[in-house]
Amino acid sequence: MTRARHATALITSIALILGIAAGGAMMTSGVIAAPSFTMTIGDLEPYTGDLGPLGAPADKAVKLATAQLNQAAKQAGLAVTFKMVTADTRSDPQAALSAARQLIDQGATCLTGPASTPESLAILNSITKARRIPMLPSASSTRLRTVDDGHTIFRTVPPDNLQARALVLAVKQQLGGAQGKTVAIGYQNSPYGEGLANTFKQSWTAMGGRIQGPFGYDPNQPSYDTEAAKIVAGSPDAFVFADFPDTFGKVSAALLRTGKFSAAKLFVSDALAVSPIPATIPAAALNGAHAVNAGSPTGTPQAQAFNTLYLSAPGPKRSALDANNFDSGILCGLAAVAAGANTPSLIATQLPKLSGPAGSPFTYLQLAAAMRALRAGTRIHYVGVSGPIEFNAQGDTSAGTYDLSTWKNGALVLVRQINAKE
Amino acid sequence: MLNAARSGTPPPADARAAATGAGRRWVAAACIAALAALLASRGAETAAQATINGLVTGTYFALGAVGLSLVFGVLRLVNFAHGDMLTFGAYVALFLNAGSGWPIVPATLGGVLATAALAAASELAIWRPMRARRAGGFQMLLITVGLAFVIRNCIQLAAGADPLQLRLDVTSAVALPGGLRIGTVELWVVVAGLGALLAVATLLRYGRLGKEMRALADNLSLAEVAGIDTRRVILATWLFAGALAGLAGVLSSAAAGILTPNFGFQLLLSLFAATILGGIGNAYGALAGGLLLGFAEEWSALFVDARWKLAVGFVILILTLLVRPNGLLGRPALK
């Protein structure tokens, strides 16, 4: 017994001495102990349903982000690997919740997506808030600004108050001013549609413009003819719609049947900024119309490099919010490196610290250097492909770059970019 | 009428006829009052346009509701799978039209026949054996709910969840006098739907099968004793209900322009509302209820936010039942 005790004491002492020595060495070099873990990014995308057209491009963007993270970790000499798991939210809150559970069961500790507010709220209230799992949805509704999320929701997608501002600027320029001009607003009865419609109305009337509506409609109605007649009544100067492709397919057919609708007067929000025009939406309803969607500054090196990276990879072409989803994936990975662990609550704590303006700026083109800086305990500021990431207290960006595009022969063509600020 | 008593002493025929007549007058008076209010407040053109829109919606509500009511009238079965039978018919027509290049008329007939066959198959494989085992009403109702899920999921498995559409131009419209318009497809929906409803009403009123159905609805045991082949009549009822569901499915998806696996289920509540509004189990009542519900929803959109027009339909249903607990054309319950 005595010999055993002596042996135990000796081993413990040696371990303590080695530990203190190793700690001292780390302190002198300024590097925190190198972690070793595999981080799983859970990607929740709508491959089917109303938002189906957004799913595959977003999935591709997060896949590219994961590959960039793995490459950078290797270059930085970190024993950290990243993997991505994905599930279909089917554009439906209940299905999204089930998909989130599936990903978390597979080890996901940071979620990119989902794409809509009802899906995000279902996941937040049932899982992520209680378990402190960070979520970076590509939903843009202002409803997510007011919800108590326990600091788990962060958005690289600018919130809809900024999108409404961009829409106002686009319509104003098209009409040569807002004073006395009438805009008819149609929206799908959802937090996204209602939020955008009301914010647009406030901004437009504040500029002296007039509003017809806003006219809300349920996505499950059997017919939209009476609503369409009300929207086109009196020949307004412009139409603004905040809707999703499935419902707008039915509404736009009803608008065309009135014989008083012109696509040249139409401005739509980001959920409808799909290219090419889906078969379920009459082409005559969108050719010549304008769409506003969160874009990325085209002139920056990271935006140009991302464009090349995205287009050279197999899969879908560029689409709305792909740059934002890419940034979400990168942020998840960087936060895990900063936390030094694959622990959701620690990742959530680190996410706001990656936003500007404080800290040294790094783009995804300097990911290895950013990871080394984080491991050295240096504060960094991630400058995204979609623009600077500057989270406010609600986890939202306070400025956004929007693409104003128009449909020509069924495809979206960029007209110009609009910078919207709070 | 299909909702007469199964048992007990019938009330005097003139009393029941008087009740039905009062119902018709009540409907007519309500419609005239609503139209007068519309004309006075919104003008003739707006009111007429909303009425045309209501006629389109009401036509396929009525088609769907008549099938639902036939089954309830004869079998006392609340069929929750009826909405998904609409979807089934629409998808068969879609497969034939958009998938195999058939013109819309034969594709529609294909959808109607396939749905009638599905309904008949459900009778032979599920409902007849369940009746033989003396299954209760609640068990039968739960089976209809289960069958609804099976049909919907099979459609989703075969065709996917993405929205699809028939090969039709849903954007063109026909100009009517007075600046009114109706979509070209919608016009054909109204013509085909009302034609089918007229044919069904004639068959139920004057045809031998209609009389047999009414006899079964009145008293199944008595009809059997009287020599009516009840199994044949029940099978025919399912065939009719299925065919009407298939036609309603094709017409409503053609008018809406887009088809998803959930569309019939989304219509189901309105179909139930139309059935109850008209007088549950009464095929003519379902027809009237469907049309009235269509008009009410479109008219209401001129006064209240269109987001609530589905709710308005149900408010009208509740108000109607408060005044006439048996629905518009339903007969008083027997004691």
Boltz contact constraints between the chains, C-beta under 6 A:
constraints:
  - contact:
      token1: [A, 48]
      token2: [B, 161]
      max_distance: 6.0
  - contact:
      token1: [A, 48]
      token2: [B, 162]
      max_distance: 6.0
  - contact:
      token1: [A, 52]
      token2: [B, 162]
      max_distance: 6.0
  - contact:
      token1: [A, 189]
      token2: [B, 307]
      max_distance: 6.0
  - contact:
      token1: [A, 216]
      token2: [B, 307]
      max_distance: 6.0
  - contact:
      token1: [A, 217]
      token2: [B, 306]
      max_distance: 6.0
  - contact:
      token1: [A, 218]
      token2: [B, 307]
      max_distance: 6.0
  - contact:
      token1: [A, 220]
      token2: [B, 266]
      max_distance: 6.0
  - contact:
      token1: [A, 222]
      token2: [B, 57]
      max_distance: 6.0
  - contact:
      token1: [A, 223]
      token2: [B, 57]
      max_distance: 6.0
  - contact:
      token1: [A, 225]
      token2: [B, 53]
      max_distance: 6.0
  - contact:
      token1: [A, 226]
      token2: [B, 50]
      max_distance: 6.0
  - contact:
      token1: [A, 226]
      token2: [B, 53]
      max_distance: 6.0
  - contact:
      token1: [A, 226]
      token2: [B, 298]
      max_distance: 6.0
  - contact:
      token1: [A, 226]
      token2: [B, 301]
      max_distance: 6.0
  - contact:
      token1: [A, 227]
      token2: [B, 306]
      max_distance: 6.0
  - contact:
      token1: [A, 229]
      token2: [B, 49]
      max_distance: 6.0
  - contact:
      token1: [A, 246]
      token2: [B, 163]
      max_distance: 6.0
  - contact:
      token1: [A, 249]
      token2: [B, 258]
      max_distance: 6.0
  - contact:
      token1: [A, 250]
      token2: [B, 256]
      max_distance: 6.0
  - contact:
      token1: [A, 250]
      token2: [B, 257]
      max_distance: 6.0
  - contact:
      token1: [A, 250]
      token2: [B, 258]
      max_distance: 6.0
  - contact:
      token1: [A, 253]
      token2: [B, 170]
      max_distance: 6.0
  - contact:
      token1: [A, 253]
      token2: [B, 171]
      max_distance: 6.0
  - contact:
      token1: [A, 253]
      token2: [B, 257]
      max_distance: 6.0
  - contact:
      token1: [A, 256]
      token2: [B, 171]
      max_distance: 6.0
  - contact:
      token1: [A, 257]
      token2: [B, 173]
      max_distance: 6.0
  - contact:
      token1: [A, 257]
      token2: [B, 183]
      max_distance: 6.0
  - contact:
      token1: [A, 280]
      token2: [B, 163]
      max_distance: 6.0
  - contact:
      token1: [A, 280]
      token2: [B, 165]
      max_distance: 6.0
  - contact:
      token1: [A, 280]
      token2: [B, 258]
      max_distance: 6.0
  - contact:
      token1: [A, 282]
      token2: [B, 171]
      max_distance: 6.0
